[in-house]
């Protein structure tokens, strides 16, 4: 039987083995897909990408792999309103920006002090986890919104 190599990221092997989990080819492919294109894919999108490498994989297996990786701290689950869960391979402290125009989800970095994580908190409060999600329009949608907004303004002015 052919032995599969583990991904080059040592965090993968450490987290999986630390959790007492086998380094299966299915988990390896799912992890590699998430690391290659960090665009916050849904489980279905991950499945379609992995299926190109491993035709025999099932959607249920991808869901199980993702659940295992979230549980072992390899990826984060990102929840946006009532949409399907998305998966983020960026493990640094960060938030997410959700473009309401095109649906793009981007990582947003923020500066923070060790004490407050960027928030003004009452004395004695200690942040142990934060989930920041901002909504608005990305640069592409903003420029499109600006031109359509100007068109609407022009149409409104010419009718009055």
C-alpha positions as CSV (number, residue, x, y, z in Angstrom):
1,X,0.0,0.0,0.0
2,X,1.3,3.4,-1.0
3,X,2.1,5.7,2.0
4,X,1.0,9.3,1.6
5,X,3.2,12.1,2.7
6,X,1.8,14.6,5.2
7,X,1.4,18.3,4.2
8,X,4.5,20.4,4.6
9,X,2.8,22.5,7.3
10,X,4.0,21.0,10.6
11,X,0.8,22.4,12.4
12,X,-1.2,19.8,10.5
13,X,0.7,16.8,11.8
14,X,1.0,18.2,15.3
15,X,-2.6,19.0,15.6
16,X,-3.9,15.8,14.1
17,X,-1.5,13.5,16.1
18,X,-2.0,15.6,19.2
19,X,-5.7,14.9,19.0
20,X,-5.0,11.2,18.5
21,X,-6.1,11.3,14.9
22,X,-4.7,9.4,11.9
23,X,-3.2,11.4,9.1
24,X,-5.5,10.0,6.4
25,X,-5.2,10.9,2.7
26,X,-8.7,12.4,2.8
27,X,-7.8,14.8,5.6
28,X,-4.5,15.7,4.0
29,X,-6.3,16.6,0.7
30,X,-9.0,18.7,2.5
31,X,-6.3,20.5,4.5
32,X,-4.2,21.2,1.4
33,X,-7.2,22.6,-0.5
34,X,-7.9,25.0,2.3
35,X,-4.3,26.1,2.5
36,X,-3.9,26.6,-1.3
37,X,-6.8,29.1,-1.8
38,X,-7.7,30.9,1.3
39,X,-11.1,32.2,0.1
40,X,-13.3,30.9,2.9
41,X,-15.0,28.1,0.9
42,X,-18.1,26.2,2.0
43,X,-17.9,22.4,2.6
44,X,-19.4,21.9,-0.9
45,X,-16.8,24.0,-2.5
46,X,-14.1,22.1,-0.6
47,X,-15.6,18.9,-1.8
48,X,-15.6,19.9,-5.4
49,X,-11.9,21.0,-5.2
50,X,-10.8,17.8,-3.4
51,X,-12.8,15.6,-5.8
52,X,-10.5,16.8,-8.6
53,X,-7.6,15.2,-6.7
54,X,-9.4,12.3,-5.2
55,X,-12.5,11.2,-7.2
56,X,-13.6,8.7,-4.7
57,X,-14.1,11.1,-1.8
58,X,-17.7,11.8,-0.6
59,X,-19.3,15.0,0.6
60,X,-19.9,13.3,4.0
61,X,-16.2,12.5,4.3
62,X,-15.3,16.2,3.5
63,X,-17.8,17.3,6.2
64,X,-16.2,14.9,8.7
65,X,-12.7,16.1,7.8
66,X,-13.7,19.7,8.2
67,X,-15.4,19.0,11.5
68,X,-12.3,17.2,12.8
69,X,-10.0,20.0,11.7
70,X,-12.2,22.7,13.4
71,X,-12.3,20.6,16.5
72,X,-8.5,20.3,16.5
73,X,-7.8,23.9,15.9
74,X,-6.5,23.5,12.3
75,X,-9.2,25.7,10.7
76,X,-11.9,28.0,11.9
77,X,-15.6,27.8,11.0
78,X,-17.0,31.1,9.8
79,X,-20.7,31.7,10.2
80,X,-22.3,34.4,8.1
81,X,-26.0,35.0,8.8
82,X,-28.0,32.0,7.5
83,X,-25.5,31.0,4.8
84,X,-23.6,27.7,4.8
85,X,-20.6,27.6,7.1
86,X,-17.4,28.6,5.5
87,X,-13.9,27.5,6.5
88,X,-10.9,29.7,7.2
89,X,-7.3,28.5,7.3
90,X,-5.9,31.7,8.8
91,X,-5.3,30.9,12.5
92,X,-4.0,34.3,13.5
93,X,-6.3,36.6,15.4
94,X,-8.4,38.4,12.8
95,X,-11.9,39.2,11.8
96,X,-13.9,38.9,8.6
97,X,-15.4,41.4,6.2
98,X,-18.4,40.2,4.3
99,X,-19.3,42.1,1.1
100,X,-23.0,42.3,0.9
101,X,-22.7,43.1,-2.8
102,X,-20.8,40.1,-4.2
103,X,-20.6,37.7,-1.2
104,X,-16.8,37.9,-0.9
105,X,-15.4,37.1,2.6
106,X,-12.0,38.6,3.4
107,X,-9.8,38.4,6.4
108,X,-9.3,41.7,8.2
109,X,-6.4,42.3,10.5
110,X,-6.6,44.5,13.5
111,X,-4.1,45.9,16.0
112,X,-4.7,45.0,19.6
113,X,-2.9,45.4,22.9
114,X,-2.3,42.3,25.0
115,X,-4.7,43.7,27.6
116,X,-7.8,44.6,25.6
117,X,-7.5,43.0,22.1
118,X,-8.4,46.4,20.7
119,X,-11.6,46.8,22.7
120,X,-12.3,49.3,25.5
121,X,-13.4,46.9,28.2
122,X,-14.5,47.5,31.8
123,X,-11.8,46.9,34.5
124,X,-11.3,43.2,35.3
125,X,-12.6,41.9,32.0
126,X,-10.4,39.4,30.1
127,X,-10.9,38.5,26.4
128,X,-10.4,34.8,25.8
129,X,-11.8,34.6,22.3
130,X,-13.2,37.1,19.8
131,X,-15.2,36.8,16.6
132,X,-15.4,40.0,14.6
133,X,-17.5,40.2,11.5
134,X,-18.0,43.4,9.5
135,X,-20.4,43.9,6.6
136,X,-20.3,46.3,3.7
137,X,-19.1,46.6,0.2
138,X,-15.7,45.5,-1.1
139,X,-13.6,47.8,-3.4
140,X,-15.0,46.3,-6.6
141,X,-18.6,46.7,-5.4
142,X,-18.0,50.2,-4.0
143,X,-16.8,51.4,-7.4
144,X,-19.8,49.8,-9.0
145,X,-22.1,51.2,-6.4
146,X,-20.6,54.7,-6.8
147,X,-21.3,54.7,-10.6
148,X,-24.9,53.3,-10.2
149,X,-25.5,55.7,-7.3
150,X,-24.4,58.6,-9.6
151,X,-26.7,57.4,-12.4
152,X,-29.6,57.3,-10.0
153,X,-28.8,60.8,-8.7
154,X,-28.6,62.1,-12.2
155,X,-31.9,60.5,-13.1
156,X,-33.5,61.9,-10.0
157,X,-32.3,65.4,-10.7
158,X,-33.4,65.4,-14.3
159,X,-37.0,64.5,-13.3
160,X,-37.3,67.4,-10.9
